[in-house]
C-alpha cells in the first residue's frame, strides 16, 4: 500500500529537496517523543515505572498500582513504536510487512544495548551507531578489490558481524553502553577537578605547619610587622 509523503511547504522554496523535508519531519517527531519521554521519566510515572521494574512486591507495598503501571508502560512503548513506524512509512512511501524485517528488529535491539539501557541519551547514541556503521562499512567495501557478488555479501554481513562484536565487548567491558562510558568519564573528570584544589590546600597547610614546627624547635619568633617596617 502506497503512502505518499506530504510535499514541502512553498515557503521553503520550489526546489527544496524532498529527502531533506522528510529528514526534518523525522527529527521533529524524534524531538517531540524525546521531550515527552524525558518529562515522563523524571515525573511520578517514571518513578513508578522504576519501582515496578526493580521489584513488583516492593512497589505494591509502597502503594503503587502495579497493573496500571505495567499498562502505562505498554501504552507508551506502543505509541512510540507506532510513531516510528509511521515515520518509516512516510520516508519509504510504502506500507508492507516486508518493510519491517527481522534485521530491523535486531538493529533496534543492538542500538539499545550499545547506547545504554534505561537511558534516553543511550537511545540517541545507539541510533547514530546503527545509521553510521552500515554507511561506513559500505564505503569500505567499495574500496576493496573484490567482485560484485562478494561485495554484496559483505555489505549485508560485515555490519552484523561488527555489531555482534561490539555487543559482546560492550556487555563485558561497559554494561551501561556508550552513555554509561560517558557518565563514568564525566565522574572521573569531576573527581579530578575536585581533588586538585584539595591537594593544593593540604600542601599549603602542611607547609605552614612545618614552618611553625621549625620555629618552635629553634626558638625563632616571627618578626612583628611594625619592626619590619621600621
C-alpha atoms as a printed R data frame, in Angstrom:
    type eleno elety resid chain resno      x       y      z
1   ATOM     1    CA   UNK     A     1  0.000   0.000  0.000
2   ATOM     2    CA   UNK     A     2  1.434   3.357 -1.013
3   ATOM     3    CA   UNK     A     3  1.772   6.179  1.494
4   ATOM     4    CA   UNK     A     4  2.654   9.396 -0.342
5   ATOM     5    CA   UNK     A     5  4.671  11.879  1.669
6   ATOM     6    CA   UNK     A     6  3.402  15.441  2.049
7   ATOM     7    CA   UNK     A     7  5.111  17.981 -0.139
8   ATOM     8    CA   UNK     A     8  7.415  20.571  1.358
9   ATOM     9    CA   UNK     A     9  5.803  23.945  2.145
10  ATOM    10    CA   UNK     A    10  6.027  26.558 -0.561
11  ATOM    11    CA   UNK     A    11  7.767  28.905  1.889
12  ATOM    12    CA   UNK     A    12 10.869  26.669  1.749
13  ATOM    13    CA   UNK     A    13 11.272  27.230 -1.953
14  ATOM    14    CA   UNK     A    14 10.270  25.454 -5.107
15  ATOM    15    CA   UNK     A    15 13.404  23.332 -5.317
16  ATOM    16    CA   UNK     A    16 13.660  22.292 -1.664
17  ATOM    17    CA   UNK     A    17 14.782  18.616 -1.602
18  ATOM    18    CA   UNK     A    18 12.062  16.159 -0.651
19  ATOM    19    CA   UNK     A    19 14.566  13.958  1.236
20  ATOM    20    CA   UNK     A    20 15.619  16.901  3.396
21  ATOM    21    CA   UNK     A    21 11.981  17.714  4.152
22  ATOM    22    CA   UNK     A    22 11.397  14.097  5.218
23  ATOM    23    CA   UNK     A    23 14.508  14.248  7.416
24  ATOM    24    CA   UNK     A    24 13.179  17.371  9.145
25  ATOM    25    CA   UNK     A    25  9.849  15.619  9.759
26  ATOM    26    CA   UNK     A    26 11.658  12.630 11.290
27  ATOM    27    CA   UNK     A    27 13.790  14.900 13.513
28  ATOM    28    CA   UNK     A    28 10.709  16.805 14.658
29  ATOM    29    CA   UNK     A    29  8.902  13.578 15.585
30  ATOM    30    CA   UNK     A    30 12.001  12.276 17.392
31  ATOM    31    CA   UNK     A    31 12.409  15.547 19.309
32  ATOM    32    CA   UNK     A    32  8.756  15.589 20.421
33  ATOM    33    CA   UNK     A    33  8.992  11.953 21.504
34  ATOM    34    CA   UNK     A    34 12.202  12.539 23.492
35  ATOM    35    CA   UNK     A    35 10.722  15.627 25.166
36  ATOM    36    CA   UNK     A    36  7.595  13.705 26.156
37  ATOM    37    CA   UNK     A    37  9.567  10.685 27.425
38  ATOM    38    CA   UNK     A    38 12.036  12.856 29.364
39  ATOM    39    CA   UNK     A    39  9.184  14.567 31.211
40  ATOM    40    CA   UNK     A    40  7.535  11.206 31.786
41  ATOM    41    CA   UNK     A    41 10.686   9.569 33.167
42  ATOM    42    CA   UNK     A    42 11.501  12.401 35.577
43  ATOM    43    CA   UNK     A    43  7.956  12.599 36.939
44  ATOM    44    CA   UNK     A    44  5.757  10.460 39.149
45  ATOM    45    CA   UNK     A    45  5.033   7.985 36.357
46  ATOM    46    CA   UNK     A    46  8.751   7.439 35.797
47  ATOM    47    CA   UNK     A    47  9.345   6.789 39.495
48  ATOM    48    CA   UNK     A    48  6.501   4.252 39.479
49  ATOM    49    CA   UNK     A    49  7.941   2.547 36.407
50  ATOM    50    CA   UNK     A    50 11.381   2.235 38.005
51  ATOM    51    CA   UNK     A    51  9.876   0.917 41.238
52  ATOM    52    CA   UNK     A    52  7.878  -1.762 39.401
53  ATOM    53    CA   UNK     A    53 10.932  -2.656 37.311
54  ATOM    54    CA   UNK     A    54 13.085  -3.169 40.407
55  ATOM    55    CA   UNK     A    55 10.535  -5.108 42.485
56  ATOM    56    CA   UNK     A    56  6.829  -5.549 41.909
57  ATOM    57    CA   UNK     A    57  6.267  -6.686 45.507
58  ATOM    58    CA   UNK     A    58  8.061  -3.685 46.990
59  ATOM    59    CA   UNK     A    59  6.208  -1.332 44.640
60  ATOM    60    CA   UNK     A    60  2.858  -2.812 45.620
61  ATOM    61    CA   UNK     A    61  3.724  -2.469 49.310
62  ATOM    62    CA   UNK     A    62  4.588   1.178 48.655
63  ATOM    63    CA   UNK     A    63  1.063   1.798 47.348
64  ATOM    64    CA   UNK     A    64  1.778   1.686 43.604
65  ATOM    65    CA   UNK     A    65 -0.803   0.106 41.335
66  ATOM    66    CA   UNK     A    66  1.424  -2.419 39.562
67  ATOM    67    CA   UNK     A    67 -1.109  -3.450 36.896
68  ATOM    68    CA   UNK     A    68 -1.847   0.157 35.926
69  ATOM    69    CA   UNK     A    69  1.856   0.976 35.759
70  ATOM    70    CA   UNK     A    70  2.528  -2.004 33.504
71  ATOM    71    CA   UNK     A    71 -0.338  -0.993 31.189
72  ATOM    72    CA   UNK     A    72  1.041   2.560 31.099
73  ATOM    73    CA   UNK     A    73  4.469   1.247 30.091
74  ATOM    74    CA   UNK     A    74  2.882  -0.858 27.341
75  ATOM    75    CA   UNK     A    75  0.835   2.077 26.010
76  ATOM    76    CA   UNK     A    76  3.813   4.460 25.982
77  ATOM    77    CA   UNK     A    77  6.034   1.942 24.199
78  ATOM    78    CA   UNK     A    78  3.277   1.139 21.680
79  ATOM    79    CA   UNK     A    79  2.697   4.820 20.885
80  ATOM    80    CA   UNK     A    80  6.427   5.432 20.431
81  ATOM    81    CA   UNK     A    81  6.823   2.367 18.199
82  ATOM    82    CA   UNK     A    82  3.736   3.341 16.192
83  ATOM    83    CA   UNK     A    83  5.092   6.826 15.614
84  ATOM    84    CA   UNK     A    84  8.427   5.378 14.490
85  ATOM    85    CA   UNK     A    85  6.672   3.008 12.094
86  ATOM    86    CA   UNK     A    86  4.659   5.888 10.692
87  ATOM    87    CA   UNK     A    87  7.832   7.886 10.034
88  ATOM    88    CA   UNK     A    88  9.395   4.887  8.262
89  ATOM    89    CA   UNK     A    89  6.269   4.509  6.109
90  ATOM    90    CA   UNK     A    90  6.412   8.227  5.321
91  ATOM    91    CA   UNK     A    91 10.046   8.016  4.214
92  ATOM    92    CA   UNK     A    92  9.634   4.790  2.217
93  ATOM    93    CA   UNK     A    93  6.247   5.977  0.848
94  ATOM    94    CA   UNK     A    94  5.095   2.388  1.110
95  ATOM    95    CA   UNK     A    95  3.465   0.247  3.816
96  ATOM    96    CA   UNK     A    96  4.039  -3.501  3.650
97  ATOM    97    CA   UNK     A    97  5.131  -6.293  6.011
98  ATOM    98    CA   UNK     A    98  8.419  -6.560  4.101
99  ATOM    99    CA   UNK     A    99  9.390  -3.059  5.263
100 ATOM   100    CA   UNK     A   100  9.854  -4.333  8.827
101 ATOM   101    CA   UNK     A   101 12.150  -7.303  8.506
102 ATOM   102    CA   UNK     A   102 13.839  -9.217 11.308
103 ATOM   103    CA   UNK     A   103 17.069  -7.340 10.601
104 ATOM   104    CA   UNK     A   104 15.442  -4.059 11.634
105 ATOM   105    CA   UNK     A   105 14.388  -5.556 14.976
106 ATOM   106    CA   UNK     A   106 17.930  -6.823 15.561
107 ATOM   107    CA   UNK     A   107 19.352  -3.392 14.698
108 ATOM   108    CA   UNK     A   108 16.998  -1.708 17.173
109 ATOM   109    CA   UNK     A   109 17.935  -4.184 19.898
110 ATOM   110    CA   UNK     A   110 21.624  -3.628 19.232
111 ATOM   111    CA   UNK     A   111 21.092   0.137 19.275
112 ATOM   112    CA   UNK     A   112 19.527  -0.032 22.740
113 ATOM   113    CA   UNK     A   113 22.305  -2.212 24.151
114 ATOM   114    CA   UNK     A   114 25.112  -0.225 22.516
115 ATOM   115    CA   UNK     A   115 23.695   3.127 23.556
116 ATOM   116    CA   UNK     A   116 22.784   2.133 27.095
117 ATOM   117    CA   UNK     A   117 19.736   0.500 28.634
118 ATOM   118    CA   UNK     A   118 17.384   2.739 30.595
119 ATOM   119    CA   UNK     A   119 18.734   5.982 29.140
120 ATOM   120    CA   UNK     A   120 17.193   8.334 26.591
121 ATOM   121    CA   UNK     A   121 20.611   9.612 25.549
122 ATOM   122    CA   UNK     A   122 21.659   5.985 25.131
123 ATOM   123    CA   UNK     A   123 18.891   5.559 22.556
124 ATOM   124    CA   UNK     A   124 20.278   8.564 20.669
125 ATOM   125    CA   UNK     A   125 23.858   7.205 20.655
126 ATOM   126    CA   UNK     A   126 22.616   3.778 19.584
127 ATOM   127    CA   UNK     A   127 20.556   5.262 16.743
128 ATOM   128    CA   UNK     A   128 23.571   7.188 15.495
129 ATOM   129    CA   UNK     A   129 25.662   3.999 15.629
130 ATOM   130    CA   UNK     A   130 23.253   1.847 13.604
131 ATOM   131    CA   UNK     A   131 22.974   4.583 10.959
132 ATOM   132    CA   UNK     A   132 26.655   5.441 10.583
133 ATOM   133    CA   UNK     A   133 28.144   1.957 10.844
134 ATOM   134    CA   UNK     A   134 26.443   0.463  7.728
135 ATOM   135    CA   UNK     A   135 27.283   3.649  5.813
136 ATOM   136    CA   UNK     A   136 30.988   3.467  6.605
137 ATOM   137    CA   UNK     A   137 31.156  -0.283  6.049
138 ATOM   138    CA   UNK     A   138 29.580   0.211  2.615
139 ATOM   139    CA   UNK     A   139 32.202   2.828  1.761
140 ATOM   140    CA   UNK     A   140 34.886   0.423  2.982
141 ATOM   141    CA   UNK     A   141 33.542  -2.351  0.753
142 ATOM   142    CA   UNK     A   142 33.677  -0.016 -2.255
143 ATOM   143    CA   UNK     A   143 37.434   0.423 -1.769
144 ATOM   144    CA   UNK     A   144 38.138  -3.318 -1.565
145 ATOM   145    CA   UNK     A   145 39.233  -5.203 -4.662
146 ATOM   146    CA   UNK     A   146 36.509  -7.844 -4.633
147 ATOM   147    CA   UNK     A   147 33.919  -8.945 -7.115
148 ATOM   148    CA   UNK     A   148 30.403  -7.518 -7.169
149 ATOM   149    CA   UNK     A   149 28.887 -10.713 -5.750
150 ATOM   150    CA   UNK     A   150 31.330 -10.869 -2.842
151 ATOM   151    CA   UNK     A   151 30.890  -7.150 -2.196
152 ATOM   152    CA   UNK     A   152 27.101  -7.548 -1.957
153 ATOM   153    CA   UNK     A   153 27.522 -10.403  0.513
154 ATOM   154    CA   UNK     A   154 29.985  -8.412  2.609
155 ATOM   155    CA   UNK     A   155 27.718  -5.352  2.691
156 ATOM   156    CA   UNK     A   156 24.992  -7.393  4.344
157 ATOM   157    CA   UNK     A   157 27.158  -9.419  6.738
158 ATOM   158    CA   UNK     A   158 30.009  -7.134  7.821
159 ATOM   159    CA   UNK     A   159 27.747  -4.660  9.708
160 ATOM   160    CA   UNK     A   160 26.094  -7.544 11.543
161 ATOM   161    CA   UNK     A   161 29.489  -9.016 12.445
162 ATOM   162    CA   UNK     A   162 30.728  -5.647 13.724
163 ATOM   163    CA   UNK     A   163 27.526  -5.119 15.687
164 ATOM   164    CA   UNK     A   164 27.838  -8.567 17.233
165 ATOM   165    CA   UNK     A   165 31.445  -7.972 18.215
166 ATOM   166    CA   UNK     A   166 30.591  -4.547 19.642
167 ATOM   167    CA   UNK     A   167 27.692  -6.077 21.571
168 ATOM   168    CA   UNK     A   168 29.985  -8.642 23.188
169 ATOM   169    CA   UNK     A   169 32.623  -6.026 24.049
170 ATOM   170    CA   UNK     A   170 30.047  -3.594 25.479
171 ATOM   171    CA   UNK     A   171 28.332  -6.313 27.512
172 ATOM   172    CA   UNK     A   172 31.652  -7.342 29.098
173 ATOM   173    CA   UNK     A   173 33.569  -4.068 29.395
174 ATOM   174    CA   UNK     A   174 30.767  -1.496 29.711
175 ATOM   175    CA   UNK     A   175 27.338  -2.887 30.647
176 ATOM   176    CA   UNK     A   176 25.978   0.671 30.688
177 ATOM   177    CA   UNK     A   177 26.712   1.146 26.986
178 ATOM   178    CA   UNK     A   178 28.052   4.316 25.412
179 ATOM   179    CA   UNK     A   179 26.086   6.524 27.793
180 ATOM   180    CA   UNK     A   180 27.485   4.590 30.750
181 ATOM   181    CA   UNK     A   181 31.022   5.184 29.492
182 ATOM   182    CA   UNK     A   182 30.313   8.904 29.108
183 ATOM   183    CA   UNK     A   183 28.901   9.090 32.628
184 ATOM   184    CA   UNK     A   184 31.947   7.288 34.019
185 ATOM   185    CA   UNK     A   185 34.293   9.642 32.157
186 ATOM   186    CA   UNK     A   186 32.356  12.633 33.496
187 ATOM   187    CA   UNK     A   187 32.669  11.351 37.063
188 ATOM   188    CA   UNK     A   188 36.426  10.857 36.631
189 ATOM   189    CA   UNK     A   189 36.824  14.392 35.298
190 ATOM   190    CA   UNK     A   190 34.768  15.914 38.112
191 ATOM   191    CA   UNK     A   191 36.695  13.907 40.700
192 ATOM   192    CA   UNK     A   192 39.991  15.120 39.234
193 ATOM   193    CA   UNK     A   193 38.848  18.750 39.270
194 ATOM   194    CA   UNK     A   194 37.709  18.485 42.878
195 ATOM   195    CA   UNK     A   195 40.833  16.632 44.030
196 ATOM   196    CA   UNK     A   196 43.352  19.157 42.616
197 ATOM   197    CA   UNK     A   197 42.343  22.213 44.754
198 ATOM   198    CA   UNK     A   198 42.070  19.951 47.792
199 ATOM   199    CA   UNK     A   199 45.667  18.768 47.304
200 ATOM   200    CA   UNK     A   200 46.847  22.371 46.903
201 ATOM   201    CA   UNK     A   201 45.130  23.437 50.107
202 ATOM   202    CA   UNK     A   202 46.515  20.462 52.048
203 ATOM   203    CA   UNK     A   203 50.018  21.192 50.741
204 ATOM   204    CA   UNK     A   204 49.786  24.834 51.850
205 ATOM   205    CA   UNK     A   205 48.521  23.874 55.307
206 ATOM   206    CA   UNK     A   206 51.263  21.248 55.674
207 ATOM   207    CA   UNK     A   207 53.950  23.761 54.682
208 ATOM   208    CA   UNK     A   208 52.657  26.285 57.245
209 ATOM   209    CA   UNK     A   209 52.625  23.612 59.978
210 ATOM   210    CA   UNK     A   210 56.198  22.559 59.140
211 ATOM   211    CA   UNK     A   211 57.348  26.188 59.277
212 ATOM   212    CA   UNK     A   212 55.790  26.707 62.734
213 ATOM   213    CA   UNK     A   213 57.317  23.460 63.999
214 ATOM   214    CA   UNK     A   214 60.820  24.521 62.866
215 ATOM   215    CA   UNK     A   215 60.418  27.900 64.554
216 ATOM   216    CA   UNK     A   216 59.436  26.258 67.824
217 ATOM   217    CA   UNK     A   217 62.345  23.851 67.707
218 ATOM   218    CA   UNK     A   218 64.896  26.617 67.119
219 ATOM   219    CA   UNK     A   219 63.120  29.195 69.318
220 ATOM   220    CA   UNK     A   220 62.598  31.528 66.378
221 ATOM   221    CA   UNK     A   221 59.856  34.056 66.874
222 ATOM   222    CA   UNK     A   222 58.199  35.719 63.892
223 ATOM   223    CA   UNK     A   223 59.231  39.340 63.432
224 ATOM   224    CA   UNK     A   224 56.393  41.790 64.137
225 ATOM   225    CA   UNK     A   225 55.144  43.764 61.192
226 ATOM   226    CA   UNK     A   226 55.979  47.192 62.711
227 ATOM   227    CA   UNK     A   227 59.639  46.188 63.247
228 ATOM   228    CA   UNK     A   228 59.898  45.076 59.666
229 ATOM   229    CA   UNK     A   229 58.518  48.419 58.560
230 ATOM   230    CA   UNK     A   230 60.954  50.460 60.669
